[in-house]
């Protein structure tokens, strides 16, 4: 029987919060990878509606993402490019603020410009995040020492759980947008 792509990998099962959070991360990353595999730049830049968050190339060639003033539904659906930027944005921020100097700002996070570079960027972030988490134990997850973004004064395990939820949410949004793109009316 073929293994479902959303099942966590086989191997020794770690107990405690660290083990649960890592297995949750693995499942979320498998779903994200499923939707990122084969993603094209054309899909990324397709706009599912006449309004919605997107990325724009500047005169210097860098890609900058829209930033919403609110989170109402009237914003419209985001493009896949924006969703992948958002995934890279929050992952870059949480890595920098939890394990780096905490100086990274939203304006410093650019969209890579094409689907291949998106996959490489997000893959590097996942490896960096996973590597940093592998160094932690349950005591570190209970501590708030590393909790500096997106919230403070909470156990770092809350940040890890939040990142897992964000990853799963962004993966699902990318998948849904790919379904819409595949079934869009052709001219």
C-alpha positions as semicolon CSV with decimal commas, in nm:
position;residue;x (nm);y (nm);z (nm)
1;X;0,000;0,000;0,000
2;X;0,135;0,343;-0,094
3;X;0,195;0,583;0,195
4;X;-0,026;0,894;0,201
5;X;0,189;1,205;0,142
6;X;0,042;1,366;0,454
7;X;0,155;1,088;0,690
8;X;0,455;1,169;0,909
9;X;0,774;0,982;0,833
10;X;0,838;0,653;1,007
11;X;1,107;0,637;1,269
12;X;1,156;0,653;1,641
13;X;0,883;0,852;1,807
14;X;1,003;1,117;2,051
15;X;0,779;1,179;2,346
16;X;0,694;1,507;2,507
17;X;0,606;1,842;2,355
18;X;0,916;1,850;2,133
19;X;0,818;1,521;1,968
20;X;0,458;1,626;1,908
21;X;0,555;1,963;1,766
22;X;0,818;1,813;1,533
23;X;0,571;1,552;1,404
24;X;0,316;1,827;1,347
25;X;0,579;2,030;1,158
26;X;0,664;1,726;0,944
27;X;0,299;1,676;0,848
28;X;0,252;2,044;0,766
29;X;0,573;2,052;0,560
30;X;0,468;1,741;0,367
31;X;0,144;1,914;0,270
32;X;0,328;2,234;0,178
33;X;0,578;2,035;-0,031
34;X;0,294;1,859;-0,210
35;X;0,147;2,193;-0,318
36;X;0,486;2,352;-0,396
37;X;0,604;2,059;-0,611
38;X;0,542;2,143;-0,976
39;X;0,427;2,495;-0,894
40;X;0,495;2,726;-1,188
41;X;0,582;3,094;-1,191
42;X;0,273;3,151;-1,405
43;X;0,057;2,998;-1,129
44;X;0,232;3,216;-0,872
45;X;0,165;3,538;-1,061
46;X;-0,194;3,453;-1,159
47;X;-0,453;3,668;-0,983
48;X;-0,763;3,471;-0,880
49;X;-0,978;3,787;-0,865
50;X;-0,967;4,152;-0,965
51;X;-0,848;4,242;-0,614
52;X;-0,630;4,068;-0,360
53;X;-0,284;4,073;-0,208
54;X;-0,008;4,027;-0,463
55;X;0,361;4,095;-0,531
56;X;0,496;4,372;-0,755
57;X;0,833;4,407;-0,921
58;X;1,010;4,733;-0,844
59;X;1,226;4,932;-1,086
60;X;1,534;4,769;-0,927
61;X;1,396;4,422;-1,008
62;X;1,310;4,326;-0,649
63;X;0,967;4,182;-0,576
64;X;0,773;4,353;-0,296
65;X;0,455;4,221;-0,138
66;X;0,138;4,411;-0,063
67;X;0,065;4,458;0,306
68;X;-0,300;4,461;0,414
69;X;-0,443;4,748;0,616
70;X;-0,703;4,504;0,753
71;X;-0,791;4,136;0,719
72;X;-1,146;4,168;0,585
73;X;-1,278;3,941;0,315
74;X;-1,329;4,239;0,086
75;X;-0,951;4,245;0,028
76;X;-1,003;3,960;-0,215
77;X;-0,805;3,637;-0,240
78;X;-0,426;3,657;-0,244
79;X;-0,215;3,530;-0,531
80;X;0,004;3,225;-0,481
81;X;0,305;3,455;-0,510
82;X;0,179;3,653;-0,212
83;X;0,101;3,334;-0,017
84;X;0,452;3,200;-0,076
85;X;0,597;3,541;0,015
86;X;0,390;3,538;0,334
87;X;0,518;3,192;0,422
88;X;0,876;3,305;0,369
89;X;0,811;3,630;0,555
90;X;0,683;3,483;0,879
91;X;0,936;3,198;0,872
92;X;1,225;3,441;0,814
93;X;1,096;3,665;1,092
94;X;1,046;3,390;1,349
95;X;1,388;3,238;1,277
96;X;1,562;3,575;1,302
97;X;1,375;3,689;1,612
98;X;1,403;3,352;1,789
99;X;1,754;3,242;1,693
100;X;1,916;3,555;1,546
101;X;1,956;3,919;1,635
102;X;1,589;4,008;1,584
103;X;1,669;4,291;1,344
104;X;1,483;4,158;1,038
105;X;1,186;4,372;0,929
106;X;0,900;4,291;0,692
107;X;1,028;4,539;0,434
108;X;1,353;4,342;0,408
109;X;1,179;4,022;0,297
110;X;1,137;4,010;-0,082
111;X;0,960;3,750;-0,295
112;X;1,223;3,550;-0,489
113;X;1,069;3,616;-0,833
114;X;0,999;3,266;-0,967
115;X;0,864;2,930;-0,853
116;X;1,200;2,748;-0,854
117;X;1,355;3,011;-0,628
118;X;1,044;3,004;-0,405
119;X;1,084;2,629;-0,354
120;X;1,456;2,669;-0,277
121;X;1,392;2,961;-0,037
122;X;1,117;2,786;0,154
123;X;1,316;2,462;0,162
124;X;1,613;2,644;0,317
125;X;1,387;2,810;0,574
126;X;1,229;2,477;0,665
127;X;1,572;2,317;0,708
128;X;1,697;2,611;0,916
129;X;1,387;2,610;1,137
130;X;1,390;2,232;1,179
131;X;1,762;2,236;1,262
132;X;1,710;2,504;1,525
133;X;1,417;2,317;1,677
134;X;1,614;1,992;1,689
135;X;1,855;2,162;1,930
136;X;1,577;2,237;2,179
137;X;1,433;2,021;2,453
138;X;1,102;2,041;2,639
139;X;1,251;2,281;2,895
140;X;1,343;2,525;2,616
141;X;0,989;2,495;2,477
142;X;0,846;2,582;2,819
143;X;1,075;2,885;2,850
144;X;0,983;3,226;2,705
145;X;1,351;3,322;2,650
146;X;1,327;3,284;2,269
147;X;0,970;3,417;2,239
148;X;1,012;3,757;2,075
149;X;0,800;3,737;1,758
150;X;0,507;3,718;1,676
151;X;0,425;3,743;2,046
152;X;0,611;3,769;2,374
153;X;0,597;3,640;2,731
154;X;0,466;3,300;2,627
155;X;0,636;2,962;2,619
156;X;0,845;2,911;2,304
157;X;0,638;2,599;2,236
158;X;0,350;2,837;2,159
159;X;0,564;2,997;1,886
160;X;0,644;2,656;1,739
161;X;0,277;2,554;1,746
162;X;0,181;2,887;1,585
163;X;0,441;2,836;1,308
164;X;0,306;2,487;1,242
165;X;-0,048;2,623;1,211
166;X;0,071;2,906;0,981
167;X;0,254;2,654;0,762
168;X;-0,053;2,430;0,735
169;X;-0,279;2,730;0,665
170;X;-0,052;2,868;0,393
171;X;-0,012;2,521;0,240
172;X;-0,390;2,477;0,223
173;X;-0,435;2,823;0,071
174;X;-0,172;2,750;-0,196
175;X;-0,340;2,419;-0,275
176;X;-0,681;2,582;-0,305
177;X;-0,544;2,853;-0,533
178;X;-0,379;2,588;-0,751
179;X;-0,716;2,412;-0,786
180;X;-0,874;2,742;-0,892
181;X;-0,593;2,809;-1,139
182;X;-0,627;2,463;-1,294
183;X;-1,003;2,510;-1,347
184;X;-1,002;2,878;-1,450
185;X;-1,193;2,971;-1,764
186;X;-0,966;2,969;-2,070
187;X;-0,988;3,248;-2,326
